[in-house]
Amino acid sequence: MTWNIAQAKQQFSEVVRLSVQEPQAIYNRDKPVAMLVNAELFEAFHQWHTRQHEPTLTEQFSEIRSALHDVRQDGLNLPARSTAQRNNSFIEMLEAEGLTTPVSAS
């Protein structure tokens, strides 16, 4: 239901009572100026609105990256990867079952 400001002031308790069932729009000269909603709907909106202002995961990583860069710790010191040929358990199993021929090391 819609109300103009004067009606809403005169029948405030009725506007509040009806807001439990559905939002009540209040207009000033054919322009919407307010909505009266029940507490449960407002709480859901408030939680949604709060989440919209939380930083995204990308923004959080960007902040961390910037902070690490500021203290000159912007890279990970990882040991070099070994170039030695590693065993492949799956290939070894196939060879053991005779499903493939052994591959010679190059």
All heavy atoms as an XYZ file, in Angstrom:
854
protein
N       0.839     -1.181      0.000
C       0.000      0.000      0.000
C       0.880      1.239      0.000
O       1.996      1.216      0.480
C      -0.910     -0.032      1.233
C      -1.876      1.099      1.291
S      -3.114      0.771      2.559
C      -4.305      1.957      2.069
N       0.363      2.324     -0.529
C       1.111      3.573     -0.551
C       0.393      4.627      0.287
O      -0.842      4.606      0.421
C       1.274      4.100     -1.991
O      -0.006      4.356     -2.546
C       2.035      3.110     -2.845
N       1.191      5.520      0.841
C       0.679      6.582      1.708
C       1.366      7.883      1.324
O       2.545      7.893      0.982
C       1.015      6.292      3.167
C       0.572      4.968      3.684
C       1.217      3.771      3.543
C      -0.608      4.704      4.419
N       0.511      2.775      4.145
C      -0.628      3.316      4.714
C      -1.664      5.477      4.880
C      -1.635      2.710      5.424
C      -2.668      4.871      5.599
C      -2.663      3.499      5.876
N       0.622      9.012      1.459
C       1.338     10.283      1.380
C       1.770     10.615      2.804
O       1.312      9.990      3.770
C       0.500     11.393      0.709
C      -0.715     11.804      1.508
O      -0.677     11.860      2.734
N      -1.810     12.084      0.813
N       2.635     11.565      2.964
C       3.203     11.852      4.290
C       2.114     12.211      5.298
O       2.135     11.742      6.437
C       4.270     12.959      4.192
C       5.499     12.431      3.446
C       4.686     13.442      5.579
C       6.588     13.452      3.221
N       1.155     13.009      4.899
C       0.097     13.418      5.824
C      -0.710     12.211      6.295
O      -1.001     12.072      7.498
C      -0.819     14.444      5.151
N      -1.069     11.319      5.373
C      -1.807     10.116      5.753
C      -0.982      9.255      6.709
O      -1.494      8.727      7.692
C      -2.146      9.272      4.524
C      -3.177      9.833      3.607
C      -3.299      8.978      2.338
O      -2.279      8.494      1.811
N      -4.523      8.799      1.874
N       0.289      9.084      6.383
C       1.164      8.247      7.207
C       1.276      8.803      8.622
O       1.293      8.042      9.590
C       2.539      8.127      6.558
N       1.345     10.130      8.747
C       1.410     10.742     10.079
C       0.107     10.532     10.850
O       0.131     10.191     12.030
C       1.723     12.239      9.955
C       3.178     12.492      9.629
C       3.560     13.913      9.274
C       2.931     15.035      9.958
N       3.476     16.358      9.581
N      -1.017     10.717     10.188
C      -2.305     10.594     10.857
C      -2.612      9.148     11.242
O      -3.265      8.898     12.250
C      -3.421     11.122      9.952
C      -3.398     12.615      9.770
C      -4.415     13.075      8.729
O      -5.031     12.266      8.038
N      -4.568     14.386      8.615
N      -2.174      8.197     10.438
C      -2.511      6.792     10.668
C      -1.251      5.955     10.900
O      -1.139      4.827     10.425
C      -3.293      6.262      9.476
C      -4.591      7.010      9.249
C      -5.328      6.493      8.029
O      -5.213      5.321      7.664
N      -6.099      7.358      7.399
N      -0.335      6.521     11.655
C       0.961      5.868     11.839
C       0.828      4.445     12.374
O       1.484      3.524     11.878
C       1.859      6.699     12.764
C       3.235      6.132     12.911
C       4.135      6.154     11.857
C       3.636      5.551     14.106
C       5.409      5.619     11.985
C       4.902      5.008     14.250
C       5.788      5.049     13.183
N       0.008      4.227     13.360
C      -0.112      2.867     13.923
C      -0.639      1.884     12.880
O      -0.234      0.717     12.856
C      -0.987      2.859     15.171
O      -2.270      3.355     14.870
N      -1.509      2.337     11.989
C      -2.011      1.474     10.921
C      -0.904      1.164      9.912
O      -0.773      0.028      9.437
C      -3.208      2.153     10.218
C      -3.805      1.346      9.087
C      -4.521      0.081      9.536
O      -4.662     -0.182     10.741
O      -4.947     -0.685      8.644
N      -0.091      2.163      9.590
C       1.031      1.956      8.666
C       1.986      0.917      9.256
O       2.425     -0.005      8.566
C       1.771      3.288      8.378
C       2.994      3.045      7.508
C       0.837      4.297      7.721
N       2.281      1.044     10.539
C       3.172      0.089     11.208
C       2.547     -1.302     11.205
O       3.212     -2.299     10.901
C       3.501      0.544     12.649
C       4.231     -0.551     13.411
C       4.306      1.823     12.627
N       1.271     -1.400     11.522
C       0.592     -2.701     11.551
C       0.648     -3.382     10.186
O       0.963     -4.565     10.073
C      -0.862     -2.524     11.992
C      -1.615     -3.827     12.194
C      -3.083     -3.599     12.518
N      -3.845     -3.104     11.373
C      -4.217     -3.851     10.321
N      -3.871     -5.122     10.260
N      -4.918     -3.325      9.334
N       0.386     -2.618      9.122
C       0.401     -3.188      7.774
C       1.812     -3.527      7.293
O       1.997     -4.415      6.450
C      -0.273     -2.232      6.790
C      -1.788     -2.077      6.965
C      -2.323     -0.963      6.078
C      -2.491     -3.393      6.671
N       2.817     -2.834      7.837
C       4.207     -3.099      7.405
C       4.662     -4.500      7.802
O       5.598     -5.036      7.218
C       5.163     -2.057      7.960
O       5.362     -2.251      9.351
N       3.991     -5.105      8.775
C       4.321     -6.476      9.169
C       3.979     -7.432      8.032
O       4.671     -8.421      7.800
C       3.579     -6.865     10.468
C       3.753     -8.337     10.786
C       4.063     -6.000     11.613
N       2.933     -7.109      7.270
C       2.489     -7.962      6.173
C       3.237     -7.676      4.878
O       3.589     -8.595      4.142
C       0.988     -7.781      5.945
C       0.161     -8.163      7.148
C      -1.273     -7.667      7.048
O      -1.661     -7.044      6.080
N      -2.055     -7.966      8.073
N       3.452     -6.389      4.578
C       4.161     -6.000      3.351
C       4.724     -4.604      3.515
O       4.207     -3.813      4.309
C       3.233     -6.067      2.132
C       2.111     -5.061      2.161
C       1.231     -5.114      0.920
O       1.688     -5.592     -0.125
O       0.079     -4.666      1.022
N       5.784     -4.263      2.786
C       6.360     -2.924      2.888
C       5.329     -1.845      2.546
O       4.483     -2.022      1.674
C       7.487     -2.951      1.847
C       7.836     -4.393      1.709
C       6.538     -5.133      1.882
N       5.407     -0.725      3.272
C       4.499      0.399      3.076
C       5.285      1.573      2.503
O       6.231      2.068      3.126
C       3.845      0.799      4.406
C       3.059     -0.316      5.063
C       1.865     -0.739      4.244
O       1.003      0.070      3.915
N       1.815     -2.019      3.892
N       4.911      2.020      1.311
C       5.599      3.124      0.644
C       4.992      4.451      1.077
O       3.769      4.602      1.137
C       5.476      2.968     -0.866
N       5.860      5.404      1.374
C       5.421      6.738      1.764
C       5.915      7.714      0.703
O       7.101      7.743      0.363
C       5.944      7.111      3.162
C       5.414      6.085      4.181
C       5.533      8.528      3.540
C       5.999      6.206      5.562
N       4.979      8.508      0.169
C       5.262      9.423     -0.938
C       5.130     10.875     -0.500
O       4.354     11.202      0.403
C       4.275      9.177     -2.086
C       4.586      7.946     -2.893
C       4.299      6.685     -2.407
C       5.171      8.051     -4.142
C       4.591      5.552     -3.142
C       5.454      6.924     -4.893
C       5.162      5.678     -4.381
O       5.452      4.566     -5.123
N       5.879     11.736     -1.160
C       5.759     13.182     -1.018
C       5.606     13.751     -2.416
O       6.552     13.694     -3.215
C       6.984     13.767     -0.320
C       6.849     15.249     -0.054
O       5.741     15.791     -0.059
N       7.972     15.904      0.195
N       4.413     14.238     -2.737
C       4.124     14.796     -4.068
C       4.473     13.801     -5.177
O       5.250     14.094     -6.068
C       4.855     16.111     -4.273
C       4.415     17.199     -3.336
C       5.009     18.543     -3.734
N       4.583     19.556     -2.790
C       5.390     20.171     -1.951
N       6.677     19.893     -1.940
N       4.916     21.068     -1.125
N       3.944     12.613     -5.083
C       4.113     11.557     -6.086
C       5.551     11.061     -6.233
O       5.896     10.418     -7.220
C       3.589     12.010     -7.464
C       2.109     12.330     -7.421
O       1.390     11.647     -6.660
O       1.670     13.239     -8.142
N       6.377     11.381     -5.258
C       7.766     10.906     -5.281
C       7.984     10.036     -4.039
O       7.724     10.490     -2.918
C       8.730     12.087     -5.268
C      10.177     11.694     -5.295
C      11.080     12.917     -5.275
C      12.526     12.488     -5.217
N      13.420     13.621     -4.990
N       8.459      8.780     -4.225
C       8.683      7.928     -3.045
C       9.821      8.489     -2.191
O      10.877      8.845     -2.701
C       9.060      6.571     -3.638
C       9.530      6.858     -5.024
C       8.834      8.109     -5.464
N       9.566      8.607     -0.880
C      10.575      9.162      0.020
C      10.981      8.193      1.126
O      12.039      8.348      1.728
C      10.113     10.495      0.652
C      10.025     11.586     -0.396
C       8.797     10.333      1.386
N      10.136      7.185      1.404
C      10.468      6.239      2.474
C       9.674      4.947      2.288
O       8.647      4.927      1.612
C      10.153      6.849      3.839
N      10.208      3.886      2.919
C       9.516      2.598      2.961
C       9.546      2.134      4.410
O      10.596      2.175      5.044
C      10.223      1.556      2.090
C      10.153      1.800      0.611
S       8.516      1.596     -0.079
C       8.298     -0.163      0.021
N       8.408      1.698      4.898
C       8.351      1.121      6.229
C       8.232     -0.388      6.044
O       7.311     -0.873      5.390
C       7.152      1.668      7.001
C       7.103      1.303      8.476
C       8.309      1.888      9.209
C       5.821      1.811      9.106
N       9.229     -1.121      6.573
C       9.257     -2.580      6.403
C       9.326     -3.235      7.771
O       9.720     -2.609      8.761
C      10.464     -3.037      5.540
C      10.382     -2.454      4.152
C      11.774     -2.686      6.197
N       8.977     -4.526      7.821
C       9.046     -5.227      9.108
C      10.506     -5.450      9.505
O      11.420     -5.372      8.678
C       8.230     -6.522      9.088
C       8.806     -7.560      8.153
O      10.011     -7.792      8.115
N       7.938     -8.211      7.398
N      10.715     -5.709     10.784
C      12.068     -5.832     11.334
C      12.849     -6.973     10.695
O      14.055     -6.855     10.453
C      12.003     -6.011     12.845
N      12.180     -8.085     10.386
C      12.858     -9.244      9.788
C      13.411     -8.904      8.395
O      14.553     -9.227      8.076
C      11.872    -10.401      9.694
C      12.474    -11.696      9.192
C      11.423    -12.791      9.162
O      10.800    -13.062     10.208
O      11.250    -13.385      8.069
N      12.609     -8.223      7.591
C      13.059     -7.818      6.260
C      14.201     -6.819      6.354
O      15.181     -6.901      5.614
C      11.900     -7.233      5.461
C      12.202     -6.793      4.036
C      12.740     -7.954      3.204
C      10.951     -6.217      3.391
N      14.095     -5.887      7.296
C      15.179     -4.913      7.467
C      16.468     -5.602      7.878
O      17.542     -5.261      7.365
C      14.807     -3.841      8.490
C      15.941     -2.896      8.738
C      16.264     -1.915      7.810
C      16.729     -3.018      9.871
C      17.344     -1.067      8.019
C      17.803     -2.182     10.085
C      18.114     -1.193      9.158
N      16.394     -6.560      8.787
C      17.597     -7.270      9.241
C      18.260     -8.011      8.085
O      19.483     -8.006      7.941
C      17.267     -8.228     10.379
C      18.463     -8.956     10.945
C      19.558     -8.039     11.476
O      19.242     -6.952     11.988
O      20.745     -8.406     11.376
N      17.450     -8.669      7.245
C      17.998     -9.367      6.075
C      18.687     -8.375      5.140
O      19.782     -8.633      4.636
C      16.893    -10.112      5.335
N      18.056     -7.218      4.927
C      18.673     -6.191      4.078
C      19.969     -5.691      4.706
O      20.978     -5.530      4.014
C      17.713     -5.004      3.880
C      18.399     -3.813      3.292
C      18.715     -3.771      1.941
C      18.766     -2.744      4.091
C      19.373     -2.682      1.399
C      19.424     -1.655      3.559
C      19.731     -1.620      2.207
N      19.949     -5.458      6.012
C      21.131     -4.939      6.695
C      22.307     -5.911      6.560
O      23.441     -5.498      6.286
C      20.806     -4.702      8.163
C      21.886     -3.991      8.922
N      23.186     -4.383      8.922
C      21.847     -2.899      9.708
C      23.915     -3.585      9.672
N      23.117     -2.668     10.163
N      22.055     -7.199      6.741
C      23.127     -8.195      6.592
C      23.650     -8.212      5.163
O      24.861     -8.276      4.939
C      22.629     -9.574      6.999
C      22.412     -9.702      8.481
C      21.846    -11.056      8.880
O      21.708    -11.957      8.054
N      21.512    -11.205     10.151
N      22.753     -8.173      4.179
C      23.171     -8.137      2.773
C      24.005     -6.886      2.508
O      25.065     -6.954      1.877
C      21.942     -8.146      1.853
C      22.293     -7.899      0.426
C      22.718     -8.820     -0.485
C      22.274     -6.635     -0.250
N      22.965     -8.203     -1.689
C      22.699     -6.859     -1.569
C      21.941     -5.345      0.134
C      22.794     -5.843     -2.500
C      22.034     -4.332     -0.797
C      22.458     -4.589     -2.099
N      23.554     -5.751      2.993
C      24.246     -4.483      2.755
C      25.647     -4.499      3.374
O      26.609     -4.017      2.770
C      23.414     -3.333      3.333
C      23.917     -1.983      2.961
N      24.701     -1.229      3.792
C      23.745     -1.263      1.833
C      24.990     -0.093      3.204
N      24.421     -0.085      2.002
N      25.766     -5.068      4.562
C      27.065     -5.163      5.232
C      28.029     -6.023      4.417
O      29.198     -5.675      4.246
C      26.904     -5.754      6.644
O      26.027     -4.904      7.386
C      28.229     -5.871      7.356
N      27.539     -7.152      3.879
C      28.396     -8.034      3.078
C      28.866     -7.361      1.793
O      29.936     -7.674      1.291
C      27.655     -9.330      2.746
C      27.562    -10.293      3.893
C      27.072    -11.662      3.442
N      25.849    -11.633      2.681
C      24.620    -11.709      3.186
N      24.455    -11.812      4.487
N      23.562    -11.678      2.415
N      28.094     -6.440      1.263
C      28.466     -5.762      0.019
C      29.685     -4.877      0.211
O      30.377     -4.558     -0.742
C      27.301     -4.916     -0.513
C      26.060     -5.705     -0.838
C      26.341     -6.866     -1.771
O      26.893     -6.698     -2.836
N      25.948     -8.055     -1.351
N      29.963     -4.482      1.451
C      31.093     -3.592      1.712
C      32.324     -4.315      2.238
O      33.325     -3.690      2.553
C      30.653     -2.495      2.688
C      29.647     -1.567      2.083
N      28.315     -1.884      2.004
C      29.782     -0.360      1.504
C      27.670     -0.903      1.410
N      28.524      0.035      1.087
N      32.259     -5.629      2.340
C      33.423     -6.404      2.762
C      34.370     -6.545      1.580
O      33.932     -6.680      0.435
C      32.991     -7.785      3.250
C      32.201     -7.749      4.534
C      31.711     -9.124      4.968
O      31.900    -10.104      4.217
O      31.131     -9.202      6.051
N      35.672     -6.505      1.831
C      36.611     -6.658      0.705
C      36.530     -8.059      0.101
O      36.309     -9.038      0.813
C      37.980     -6.416      1.352
C      37.781     -6.611      2.814
C      36.334     -6.335      3.104
N      36.702     -8.125     -1.205
C      36.691     -9.413     -1.888
C      37.994    -10.149     -1.594
O      38.965     -9.553     -1.124
C      36.550     -9.232     -3.400
O      37.715     -8.548     -3.889
C      35.291     -8.449     -3.761
N      38.033    -11.428     -1.912
C      39.243    -12.208     -1.719
C      40.386    -11.630     -2.555
O      41.530    -11.545     -2.093
C      38.987    -13.676     -2.093
C      40.078    -14.670     -1.753
C      40.386    -14.662     -0.262
C      39.667    -16.065     -2.177
N      40.090    -11.197     -3.761
C      41.102    -10.587     -4.628
C      41.670     -9.331     -3.986
O      42.885     -9.112     -3.990
C      40.489    -10.238     -5.997
O      39.952    -11.429     -6.572
C      41.520     -9.642     -6.924
N      40.794     -8.513     -3.407
C      41.260     -7.290     -2.738
C      42.107     -7.621     -1.514
O      43.126     -6.955     -1.254
C      40.066     -6.424     -2.340
C      39.326     -5.834     -3.514
C      37.986     -5.233     -3.144
O      37.411     -5.600     -2.098
O      37.509     -4.395     -3.921
N      41.727     -8.655     -0.776
C      42.508     -9.051      0.390
C      43.894     -9.535     -0.020
O      44.900     -9.173      0.609
C      41.770    -10.133      1.171
C      40.516     -9.635      1.851
C      39.732    -10.754      2.523
O      40.162    -11.905      2.567
N      38.575    -10.423      3.055
N      43.984    -10.348     -1.082
C      45.286    -10.806     -1.564
C      46.124     -9.631     -2.050
O      47.340     -9.593     -1.854
C      45.139    -11.844     -2.679
C      44.962    -13.247     -2.168
C      43.853    -13.988     -2.527
C      45.901    -13.825     -1.331
C      43.687    -15.284     -2.065
C      45.750    -15.111     -0.863
C      44.634    -15.849     -1.226
N      45.493     -8.669     -2.689
C      46.206     -7.493     -3.168
C      46.810     -6.721     -1.999
O      47.946     -6.258     -2.073
C      45.266     -6.601     -3.968
O      45.950     -5.491     -4.462
N      46.048     -6.588     -0.913
C      46.559     -5.916      0.284
C      47.759     -6.657      0.857
O      48.764     -6.049      1.229
C      45.474     -5.847      1.360
C      44.492     -4.733      1.201
C      43.514     -4.701      2.363
O      43.928     -4.887      3.527
O      42.311     -4.502      2.092
N      47.656     -7.973      0.944
C      48.762     -8.782      1.476
C      49.990     -8.646      0.586
O      51.106     -8.460      1.071
C      48.334    -10.262      1.603
C      47.273    -10.400      2.684
C      49.529    -11.154      1.898
C      46.595    -11.751      2.721
N      49.775     -8.734     -0.722
C      50.880     -8.602     -1.674
C      51.565     -7.253     -1.516
O      52.789     -7.147     -1.506
C      50.354     -8.784     -3.097
C      51.429     -9.023     -4.124
C      50.860     -9.293     -5.511
N      49.963    -10.451     -5.530
C      48.659    -10.387     -5.795
N      48.077     -9.241     -6.074
N      47.928    -11.476     -5.798
N      50.783     -6.198     -1.351
C      51.326     -4.851     -1.191
C      52.107     -4.735      0.109
O      53.196     -4.160      0.142
C      50.185     -3.833     -1.213
O      50.669     -2.543     -1.014
N      51.565     -5.302      1.198
C      52.256     -5.258      2.487
C      53.575     -6.018      2.424
O      54.601     -5.557      2.947
C      51.356     -5.825      3.579
N      53.574     -7.181      1.771
C      54.816     -7.951      1.636
C      55.829     -7.203      0.780
O      57.025     -7.212      1.066
C      54.524     -9.329      1.032
C      53.813    -10.310      1.948
C      53.401    -11.554      1.177
C      54.686    -10.680      3.139
N      55.351     -6.544     -0.252
C      56.239     -5.764     -1.113
C      56.876     -4.617     -0.325
O      58.058     -4.317     -0.491
C      55.469     -5.222     -2.319
C      56.319     -4.420     -3.240
N      57.240     -5.000     -4.076
C      56.392     -3.090     -3.454
C      57.843     -4.061     -4.773
N      57.350     -2.886     -4.416
N      56.086     -3.985      0.548
C      56.600     -2.868      1.350
C      57.738     -3.292      2.265
O      58.631     -2.486      2.557
C      55.477     -2.246      2.189
C      54.455     -1.514      1.336
O      54.742     -1.253      0.142
O      53.361     -1.207      1.854
N      57.737     -4.531      2.734
C      58.818     -5.007      3.608
C      59.814     -5.866      2.833
O      60.574     -6.621      3.414
C      58.267     -5.765      4.840
C      57.484     -4.842      5.729
C      57.456     -6.977      4.439
N      59.761     -5.754      1.514
C      60.675     -6.447      0.606
C      60.623     -7.971      0.766
O      61.634     -8.658      0.731
C      62.092     -5.931      0.759
C      62.224     -4.454      0.482
C      63.651     -4.075      0.173
N      63.829     -2.650      0.052
C      63.514     -1.941     -1.046
N      62.998     -2.532     -2.078
N      63.730     -0.643     -1.074
N      59.449     -8.491      0.984
C      59.238     -9.928      1.070
C      58.196    -10.334      0.040
O      57.267    -11.061      0.321
C      58.751    -10.319      2.475
C      59.761    -10.133      3.559
C      60.922    -11.094      3.414
O      60.746    -12.240      3.021
N      62.114    -10.639      3.729
N      58.343     -9.831     -1.187
C      57.302    -10.030     -2.193
C      57.472    -11.295     -3.020
O      56.739    -11.519     -3.966
C      57.185     -8.815     -3.103
C      58.512     -8.417     -3.717
O      59.544     -8.954     -3.294
O      58.502     -7.571     -4.624
N      58.413    -12.135     -2.676
C      58.580    -13.380     -3.418
C      58.743    -14.544     -2.467
O      59.058    -14.373     -1.306
N      58.506    -15.719     -2.973
C      58.716    -16.920     -2.176
C      60.076    -17.491     -2.525
O      60.419    -17.615     -3.695
C      57.627    -17.961     -2.477
C      56.208    -17.571     -2.106
C      55.237    -18.657     -2.557
C      56.090    -17.359     -0.614
N      60.841    -17.824     -1.532
C      62.151    -18.429     -1.760
C      61.984    -19.936     -1.765
O      62.020    -20.592     -0.731
C      63.138    -17.995     -0.672
C      63.374    -16.502     -0.702
O      63.433    -15.923     -1.777
N      63.494    -15.892      0.458
N      61.755    -20.487     -2.945
C      61.566    -21.924     -3.092
C      62.839    -22.547     -3.636
O      63.512    -21.959     -4.483
C      60.413    -22.204     -4.061
C      59.047    -21.663     -3.653
C      58.040    -21.905     -4.769
C      58.584    -22.312     -2.375
N      63.178    -23.741     -3.169
C      64.357    -24.406     -3.716
C      64.109    -24.766     -5.190
O      62.974    -24.984     -5.603
C      64.506    -25.656     -2.856
C      63.155    -25.879     -2.266
C      62.509    -24.539     -2.156
N      65.190    -24.800     -5.950
C      65.072    -25.149     -7.365
C      64.553    -26.574     -7.492
O      64.882    -27.457     -6.699
C      66.430    -25.023     -8.046
N      63.736    -26.790     -8.490
C      63.166    -28.117     -8.715
C      64.237    -29.035     -9.295
O      64.991    -28.653    -10.176
C      61.995    -28.007     -9.671
C      61.236    -29.280     -9.795
C      59.978    -29.067    -10.551
N      59.323    -30.339    -10.685
C      58.055    -30.497    -10.883
N      57.299    -29.447    -10.996
N      57.516    -31.687    -10.988
N      64.260    -30.252     -8.800
C      65.237    -31.225     -9.255
C      64.967    -31.594    -10.714
O      63.821    -31.736    -11.127
C      65.153    -32.474     -8.383
O      65.949    -33.500     -8.939
N      66.031    -31.751    -11.477
C      65.885    -32.160    -12.875
C      66.057    -33.663    -13.033
O      65.961    -34.180    -14.140
C      66.916    -31.433    -13.765
O      68.223    -31.726    -13.273
C      66.671    -29.933    -13.747
N      66.301    -34.365    -11.922
C      66.466    -35.817    -11.987
C      65.148    -36.476    -12.380
O      64.079    -36.020    -11.987
C      66.936    -36.354    -10.638
N      65.238    -37.543    -13.171
C      64.059    -38.285    -13.597
C      63.469    -39.004    -12.392
O      64.164    -39.703    -11.678
C      64.447    -39.285    -14.695
C      63.293    -40.010    -15.327
C      62.427    -39.094    -16.192
O      62.903    -38.088    -16.666
N      61.176    -39.462    -16.360
N      62.188    -38.811    -12.155
C      61.531    -39.473    -11.031
C      60.743    -40.671    -11.529
O      60.298    -40.711    -12.673
C      60.585    -38.509    -10.329
C      61.343    -37.362     -9.678
C      60.428    -36.466     -8.914
N      59.553    -35.745     -9.853
C      58.626    -34.901     -9.475
N      58.414    -34.683     -8.205
N      57.877    -34.287    -10.363
N      60.593    -41.648    -10.636
C      59.818    -42.841    -10.983
C      58.346    -42.479    -11.136
O      57.821    -41.611    -10.454
C      59.962    -43.903     -9.898
C      61.376    -44.432     -9.814
O      62.143    -44.320    -10.760
N      61.714    -45.001     -8.672
N      57.688    -43.194    -12.051
C      56.265    -43.020    -12.262
C      55.596    -44.326    -11.845
O      55.679    -45.335    -12.542
C      55.984    -42.689    -13.734
C      54.535    -42.400    -13.999
O      53.660    -43.021    -13.415
N      54.282    -41.474    -14.918
N      54.926    -44.304    -10.711
C      54.319    -45.510    -10.153
C      53.295    -46.126    -11.094
O      53.168    -47.354    -11.181
C      53.655    -45.217     -8.820
O      54.618    -44.752     -7.903
N      52.561    -45.322    -11.810
C      51.544    -45.834    -12.720
C      52.196    -46.619    -13.857
O      51.789    -47.738    -14.187
C      50.698    -44.683    -13.268
C      49.583    -45.146    -14.167
C      48.494    -45.835    -13.642
C      49.613    -44.892    -15.520
C      47.463    -46.249    -14.456
C      48.588    -45.303    -16.353
C      47.505    -45.987    -15.825
N      53.252    -46.060    -14.439
C      53.972    -46.749    -15.525
C      54.592    -48.039    -14.990
O      54.522    -49.089    -15.647
C      55.067    -45.840    -16.129
C      54.456    -44.577    -16.711
C      55.930    -46.580    -17.124
C      53.976    -44.650    -18.125
N      55.180    -47.971    -13.796
C      55.788    -49.165    -13.210
C      54.744    -50.267    -12.998
O      55.010    -51.432    -13.239
C      56.479    -48.825    -11.887
C      57.726    -47.980    -12.068
C      58.314    -47.498    -10.744
O      57.702    -47.739     -9.682
O      59.376    -46.872    -10.790
N      53.546    -49.909    -12.579
C      52.486    -50.883    -12.382
C      52.083    -51.524    -13.718
O      51.915    -52.740    -13.824
C      51.251    -50.222    -11.753
C      50.072    -51.172    -11.551
S      48.499    -50.337    -11.340
C      48.217    -49.669    -12.966
N      51.945    -50.699    -14.761
C      51.590    -51.229    -16.077
C      52.665    -52.178    -16.591
O      52.361    -53.239    -17.151
C      51.370    -50.089    -17.078
C      50.143    -49.202    -16.849
C      50.124    -48.054    -17.854
C      48.865    -50.010    -16.938
N      53.917    -51.801    -16.402
C      55.026    -52.657    -16.835
C      55.012    -53.972    -16.064
O      55.229    -55.045    -16.635
C      56.358    -51.932    -16.642
C      56.556    -50.771    -17.602
C      57.786    -49.932    -17.280
O      58.431    -50.148    -16.225
O      58.076    -49.035    -18.088
N      54.756    -53.911    -14.737
C      54.736    -55.115    -13.907
C      53.610    -56.066    -14.345
O      53.754    -57.280    -14.266
C      54.569    -54.749    -12.436
N      52.529    -55.518    -14.838
C      51.414    -56.352    -15.288
C      51.554    -56.732    -16.755
O      50.692    -57.407    -17.315
C      50.092    -55.621    -15.053
C      49.782    -55.454    -13.573
C      48.440    -54.770    -13.327
O      47.677    -54.579    -14.291
O      48.182    -54.440    -12.169
N      52.617    -56.285    -17.396
C      52.872    -56.630    -18.789
C      51.974    -55.892    -19.765
O      51.787    -56.333    -20.899
N      51.422    -54.780    -19.363
C      50.522    -54.035    -20.228
C      51.255    -53.001    -21.094
O      50.665    -52.411    -21.984
C      49.438    -53.323    -19.398
C      48.526    -54.282    -18.598
C      47.606    -53.504    -17.704
C      47.740    -55.173    -19.544
N      52.530    -52.813    -20.806
C      53.328    -51.896    -21.635
C      54.777    -52.362    -21.576
O      55.170    -53.116    -20.691
C      53.193    -50.437    -21.146
O      53.877    -49.573    -22.036
C      53.741    -50.250    -19.761
N      55.539    -51.904    -22.510
C      56.957    -52.282    -22.504
C      57.737    -51.269    -21.704
O      57.382    -50.085    -21.680
C      57.496    -52.325    -23.957
O      57.265    -51.063    -24.563
C      56.819    -53.407    -24.754
N      58.784    -51.726    -21.008
C      59.589    -50.790    -20.213
C      60.171    -49.669    -21.078
O      60.545    -49.873    -22.207
C      60.690    -51.667    -19.641
C      60.179    -53.064    -19.737
C      59.257    -53.093    -20.920
N      60.189    -48.485    -20.499
C      60.748    -47.318    -21.183
C      62.178    -47.173    -20.688
O      62.427    -47.139    -19.496
C      59.944    -46.054    -20.855
C      60.542    -44.825    -21.513
C      58.485    -46.232    -21.263
N      63.112    -47.081    -21.631
C      64.507    -46.924    -21.225
C      64.781    -45.477    -20.913
O      64.208    -44.572    -21.488
C      65.433    -47.402    -22.338
O      65.206    -46.620    -23.499
N      65.650    -45.256    -19.924
C      66.019    -43.888    -19.528
C      66.865    -43.273    -20.622
O      67.756    -43.901    -21.164
C      66.777    -43.930    -18.216
N      66.604    -42.039    -20.988
C      67.363    -41.357    -22.039
C      68.486    -40.591    -21.465
O      68.431    -39.988    -20.473
C      66.510    -40.391    -22.831
O      65.184    -40.747    -22.966
